[in-house]
Amino acid sequence: MVENRPWLTAFSHLVLIAGVLVTAFPIWITFVASTHPGENLLAGQAPIWPGPMLWQNYSEVLSAGMGAAGGVPVGEMMWNSLIMSLMITVGKIAISIVSAYAIVYFKFPFRMTFFWLIFITLMLPVEVRILPTFQVVADLGMLNSYWGLSVPLIASATATFLFRQFFLTVPEELLEAARIDGAGPIKFFRDILLPLSRTNIAALFVILFIFGWNQYLWPLLVTTDESFYTIVMGIQRMVNVADSEPQWHLVMATATLAMIPPVFIVIAMQRLFVKGLIETEK
């Protein structure tokens, strides 16, 4: 029996509200700063409420080019980030789920050895192997391309491990029933495992999309052509300008726009995302 304690309920709500305020306050300040003239921010003023320059600032950011970002339109940089994020996300999920399926359901020599070799790569992030990876990408002629931005980041030991752990919980009776019905490995994978993995795929999609969207170091190395700049690179270029003060109102407007796609993905897939993290039975 759960006791009804109004003071405890009120305290819990206060803690939650305080947590939301602490989390949302920097985002609110970013949006507010994007609606004020640049002179106000350079003067050291910290506005709390939106200003009169909302449409002007965002129109300038979304215009054909910005000197503060090297003349690259923000829309083009967001498009590049979107393509890179989707390629990384879809590639990671596709390769990981197929790898986990092979490790769990196919009996071949050294299969666990291969799994642990994949798992050990968790200790080798991109930053550790960045020089040989860059050399391979350069030798293959993939600099300044979407393939060069995405392919080196596609492999994912974490996703392979998570899919393997889920496949191990699938009852063997499903496999036996599929065999009795004459289903081959491809049909079993397509018609049974993929639908069961829907929430896991959704949870990984959200996490991996945000991972790809926030990439900075790797795109900085493999892109010298401005047409392949990502939005995170654009924000950094707008902040680090030479011989002039950063246009902070435009920086904040760009940062606000850069938050929209990840937030949209989280909101759109929130229910499946939560189920994929907490469900133990399908």
Wavefront OBJ file of the C-alpha trace (Angstrom):
o trace
v 0.000 0.000 0.000
v 1.357 3.398 -0.994
v 0.841 6.089 1.624
v -0.574 9.404 0.483
v 1.808 12.063 1.722
v 1.031 15.468 0.164
v 4.240 17.039 1.439
v 6.321 14.314 -0.205
v 4.470 14.764 -3.494
v 4.995 18.519 -3.338
v 8.690 18.072 -2.551
v 9.128 15.640 -5.463
v 7.486 18.096 -7.831
v 9.695 20.923 -6.577
v 12.809 18.841 -7.194
v 11.623 17.995 -10.696
v 10.795 21.619 -11.464
v 14.205 22.737 -10.174
v 15.898 20.122 -12.379
v 13.944 21.291 -15.427
v 14.834 24.932 -14.738
v 18.533 24.162 -14.341
v 18.520 22.159 -17.587
v 16.372 24.544 -19.622
v 17.838 27.865 -18.429
v 20.952 27.791 -20.692
v 18.734 26.911 -23.668
v 16.420 29.801 -22.827
v 19.356 32.216 -22.546
v 20.648 31.011 -25.933
v 17.278 31.672 -27.562
v 16.882 35.058 -25.843
v 20.362 36.145 -26.908
v 19.498 35.266 -30.504
v 16.668 37.828 -30.466
v 18.699 40.857 -29.381
v 21.028 43.152 -31.322
v 24.672 42.170 -31.316
v 25.648 45.453 -29.651
v 23.742 44.524 -26.505
v 25.617 41.264 -26.092
v 29.011 42.841 -26.823
v 28.252 45.446 -24.173
v 28.054 42.697 -21.562
v 24.315 42.812 -21.069
v 22.651 39.510 -20.189
v 18.991 39.750 -21.282
v 16.390 37.457 -19.756
v 13.457 38.162 -22.064
v 13.285 37.987 -25.885
v 14.184 41.124 -27.807
v 12.878 42.778 -30.985
v 15.388 41.246 -33.451
v 13.988 37.713 -33.732
v 13.053 37.715 -37.401
v 15.962 39.907 -38.475
v 18.599 37.744 -36.802
v 17.200 34.438 -38.013
v 16.672 35.818 -41.506
v 20.297 36.908 -41.591
v 21.460 33.511 -40.339
v 19.405 31.667 -42.955
v 20.424 34.011 -45.769
v 22.630 32.986 -48.680
v 25.892 33.452 -46.850
v 27.454 34.707 -43.652
v 30.894 36.200 -43.417
v 31.117 35.034 -39.818
v 30.848 31.397 -40.917
v 33.105 31.650 -43.927
v 30.246 32.473 -46.264
v 28.578 29.057 -45.834
v 24.768 29.114 -45.478
v 23.511 27.669 -42.217
v 20.897 25.638 -44.080
v 23.619 23.932 -46.126
v 25.652 23.109 -43.022
v 22.586 21.658 -41.298
v 21.871 19.581 -44.402
v 25.424 18.212 -44.316
v 25.065 17.369 -40.621
v 21.729 15.676 -41.292
v 23.115 13.500 -44.090
v 26.185 12.567 -42.049
v 24.092 11.755 -38.964
v 21.625 9.606 -40.895
v 24.390 7.724 -42.708
v 26.190 7.037 -39.422
v 22.986 6.029 -37.628
v 21.574 3.764 -40.325
v 24.987 2.258 -41.044
v 25.727 1.533 -37.384
v 22.342 -0.096 -36.805
v 22.435 -2.146 -40.026
v 25.948 -3.488 -39.499
v 25.466 -4.078 -35.771
v 22.182 -5.966 -36.029
v 23.484 -8.203 -38.817
v 26.709 -8.862 -36.888
v 24.804 -9.718 -33.714
v 22.453 -11.993 -35.687
v 25.389 -13.887 -37.168
v 27.120 -14.273 -33.793
v 24.008 -15.554 -31.992
v 22.281 -17.718 -34.599
v 25.083 -19.086 -36.772
v 27.602 -21.649 -35.584
v 30.996 -21.045 -37.149
v 34.572 -21.383 -35.874
v 35.882 -18.623 -33.617
v 32.570 -16.772 -33.562
v 33.039 -15.736 -29.913
v 36.595 -14.731 -30.691
v 35.280 -12.396 -33.381
v 32.685 -11.039 -30.973
v 35.286 -10.218 -28.336
v 37.514 -8.642 -30.968
v 34.586 -6.395 -31.876
v 33.933 -5.669 -28.218
v 37.580 -4.762 -27.549
v 37.315 -1.953 -30.122
v 35.372 -0.028 -27.446
v 38.811 0.807 -26.044
v 39.841 2.322 -29.404
v 37.672 5.400 -30.036
v 38.140 7.568 -33.105
v 40.485 9.914 -31.254
v 42.953 7.067 -30.596
v 43.031 5.765 -34.178
v 42.440 9.070 -35.905
v 45.772 9.283 -37.776
v 45.680 5.853 -39.467
v 41.963 6.311 -40.158
v 42.628 9.654 -41.825
v 45.404 8.072 -43.899
v 43.067 5.320 -45.110
v 40.328 7.810 -45.964
v 42.808 9.995 -47.841
v 44.241 7.026 -49.776
v 40.728 5.987 -50.810
v 39.980 9.480 -52.080
v 37.098 10.051 -49.659
v 38.173 13.445 -48.326
v 35.553 16.167 -48.780
v 32.734 13.666 -49.259
v 29.793 12.323 -47.294
v 31.402 8.873 -47.385
v 34.546 10.221 -45.767
v 32.476 11.940 -43.083
v 30.412 8.854 -42.280
v 32.052 5.525 -43.132
v 34.887 5.644 -40.534
v 32.295 6.237 -37.784
v 29.846 3.521 -38.817
v 31.238 0.507 -36.924
v 29.745 0.222 -33.425
v 30.757 -2.373 -30.854
v 28.205 -1.014 -28.381
v 25.249 -1.523 -30.712
v 26.502 -5.002 -31.651
v 26.717 -5.914 -27.975
v 23.232 -4.578 -27.213
v 21.633 -6.435 -30.131
v 23.466 -9.633 -29.168
v 22.202 -9.398 -25.611
v 18.657 -8.906 -26.834
v 18.833 -11.793 -29.309
v 19.969 -14.069 -26.476
v 16.682 -13.342 -24.677
v 14.540 -14.378 -27.668
v 13.005 -17.818 -26.905
v 14.454 -20.679 -28.925
v 10.876 -21.843 -29.561
v 10.497 -18.993 -32.046
v 13.462 -20.273 -34.034
v 12.148 -23.827 -33.965
v 8.670 -22.696 -35.027
v 10.152 -20.730 -37.898
v 12.109 -23.770 -39.052
v 8.990 -25.956 -38.903
v 7.130 -23.395 -41.031
v 9.930 -23.520 -43.577
v 11.341 -20.070 -42.866
v 14.985 -19.633 -43.799
v 17.521 -17.450 -42.001
v 16.631 -14.323 -43.994
v 12.880 -14.731 -43.446
v 13.361 -15.424 -39.732
v 15.492 -12.322 -39.423
v 13.131 -10.116 -41.446
v 9.752 -11.305 -40.165
v 10.518 -12.167 -36.528
v 13.690 -10.572 -35.192
v 13.334 -7.162 -36.825
v 9.786 -6.542 -35.504
v 10.872 -7.694 -32.044
v 13.874 -5.352 -32.198
v 11.794 -2.292 -33.083
v 12.109 -0.543 -29.726
v 15.822 -1.353 -29.442
v 16.395 0.062 -32.920
v 14.460 3.211 -31.993
v 16.476 3.741 -28.796
v 19.764 3.274 -30.641
v 18.578 5.511 -33.482
v 18.088 8.429 -31.090
v 21.431 7.930 -29.349
v 23.414 7.401 -32.552
v 21.769 10.306 -34.378
v 22.776 12.703 -31.614
v 26.265 11.165 -31.636
v 26.600 11.802 -35.370
v 25.071 15.279 -35.212
v 27.511 16.453 -32.533
v 30.652 15.236 -34.292
v 33.297 17.947 -34.564
v 36.863 16.616 -34.631
v 36.479 14.118 -37.481
v 34.605 16.471 -39.870
v 37.188 19.147 -39.089
v 39.969 16.834 -40.309
v 38.409 15.377 -43.451
v 36.751 18.493 -44.880
v 38.514 21.432 -46.478
v 35.724 22.159 -48.954
v 33.239 24.615 -47.443
v 30.340 22.832 -49.132
v 30.845 19.900 -46.714
v 31.073 21.889 -43.481
v 28.770 20.688 -40.702
v 26.745 22.888 -38.377
v 29.032 22.256 -35.383
v 32.019 23.356 -37.468
v 30.064 26.431 -38.535
v 29.386 27.472 -34.951
v 33.059 27.077 -34.089
v 34.075 29.205 -37.096
v 31.594 31.896 -36.118
v 33.045 32.073 -32.602
v 36.725 32.022 -33.637
v 36.814 34.905 -36.091
v 39.997 36.850 -36.788
v 40.402 40.603 -36.418
v 36.820 41.158 -35.250
v 34.424 40.413 -32.441
v 32.151 37.377 -32.784
v 28.606 38.202 -33.807
v 27.113 36.586 -30.746
v 23.502 37.178 -31.719
v 24.086 35.192 -34.929
v 26.089 32.533 -33.056
v 23.203 32.038 -30.646
v 20.679 31.924 -33.478
v 22.744 29.268 -35.242
v 23.100 27.272 -32.024
v 19.332 27.418 -31.526
v 18.717 26.152 -35.061
v 21.313 23.399 -34.533
v 19.314 22.063 -31.575
v 16.094 21.611 -33.554
v 16.810 18.315 -35.427
v 18.055 16.360 -32.362
v 15.177 17.658 -30.260
v 12.709 16.711 -33.003
v 14.151 13.185 -33.185
v 13.922 12.753 -29.415
v 10.335 14.015 -29.255
v 9.195 12.006 -32.278
v 10.687 8.761 -30.973
v 10.297 9.374 -27.256
v 7.869 6.538 -26.561
v 9.843 3.917 -28.486
v 13.078 5.275 -27.027
v 11.876 4.789 -23.444
v 10.500 1.324 -24.205
v 13.765 0.287 -25.821
v 15.668 1.254 -22.677
v 13.400 -0.234 -20.009
v 11.620 -3.209 -21.573
v 12.969 -6.612 -20.633
v 10.306 -8.673 -22.359
v 8.929 -8.329 -25.877
l 1 2 3 4 5 6 7 8 9 10 11 12 13 14 15 16 17 18 19 20 21 22 23 24 25 26 27 28 29 30 31 32 33 34 35 36 37 38 39 40 41 42 43 44 45 46 47 48 49 50 51 52 53 54 55 56 57 58 59 60 61 62 63 64 65 66 67 68 69 70 71 72 73 74 75 76 77 78 79 80 81 82 83 84 85 86 87 88 89 90 91 92 93 94 95 96 97 98 99 100 101 102 103 104 105 106 107 108 109 110 111 112 113 114 115 116 117 118 119 120 121 122 123 124 125 126 127 128 129 130 131 132 133 134 135 136 137 138 139 140 141 142 143 144 145 146 147 148 149 150 151 152 153 154 155 156 157 158 159 160 161 162 163 164 165 166 167 168 169 170 171 172 173 174 175 176 177 178 179 180 181 182 183 184 185 186 187 188 189 190 191 192 193 194 195 196 197 198 199 200 201 202 203 204 205 206 207 208 209 210 211 212 213 214 215 216 217 218 219 220 221 222 223 224 225 226 227 228 229 230 231 232 233 234 235 236 237 238 239 240 241 242 243 244 245 246 247 248 249 250 251 252 253 254 255 256 257 258 259 260 261 262 263 264 265 266 267 268 269 270 271 272 273 274 275 276 277 278 279 280 281 282
